[in-house]
């Protein structure tokens, strides 16, 4: 049985991004010692219609299933959690208020406004409904920091109850810093600021790392929730190696 509260400990938690949207790829990735896998509905091939097949693959593995939704949409978040996802990643988080809005969509009463149904897959279609839903572990919340505003407000975002991971999106953050960064903030400084904010508030700091040689450096900065590349990039790199022999 997976326990989200165990994931909240500040231990090292390697993961990876899945974007292709094939359950076969998810099943392959689940054979490896990841603590979590990101199922990407924002930029990847995951949809509401195929998501449940991936969640079935991960149900009994002990690997946390985190779904990145495209936006803070109450209906979509509810359906993703009803389907059995362990957590949600929200892109472009820039304020504590944004987190509070998202929490309302993720939590049942009295903490939130999420609709309750005992017959959804989350409760094995009515078989495993707890006597008191307030005794359940709350779903994980990954707040993605990929804007200058998010970096500058990292302390208040990390201090918000319910945030489990401040997760840096490198591509968008680098783009944002290129056009909107204050003079005293570069990418390396932004990484340190986010990690410090997360660790100071006993939350995980997360990051997508494309170059595996940088994992040790990122861990030393304070990142413990590291996504090691993506399925698409891993596949592409393997084909590039094959191309050298053609």
Number of C-alpha atoms within 10 A of each C-alpha: 7 16 15 17 13 10 19 16 13 17 11 15 19 18 26 21 24 25 21 18 21 15 19 13 15 23 14 10 18 18 11 11 13 18 20 24 23 21 29 22 20 17 12 15 15 23 15 12 7 13 22 19 16 20 23 16 17 23 16 11 16 15 22 24 24 24 28 25 21 16 15 20 13 17 11 15 25 18 17 24 21 22 21 21 27 25 24 24 27 24 22 22 25 22 21 21 13 15 22 17 15 22 24 16 20 24 20 16 12 9 12 15 16 20 15 13 13 15 14 17 20 20 16 14 14 13 12 12 15 12 8 7 12 13 8 12 13 18 21 24 23 26 33 22 32 24 24 24 16 24 25 17 19 25 22 16 29 29 17 15 13 20 22 28 28 31 28 29 19 18 10 16 22 19 15 16 18 13 9 13 18 10 7 7 16 13 16 9 12 24 23 17 18 28 28 20 23 27 19 13 17 16 24 29 30 31 26 20 19 15 9 10 9 10 19 11 11 20 16 9 15 21 29 23 27 24 23 20 18 20 18 15 14 13 10 12 12 10 11 11 10 10 9 7 6 5
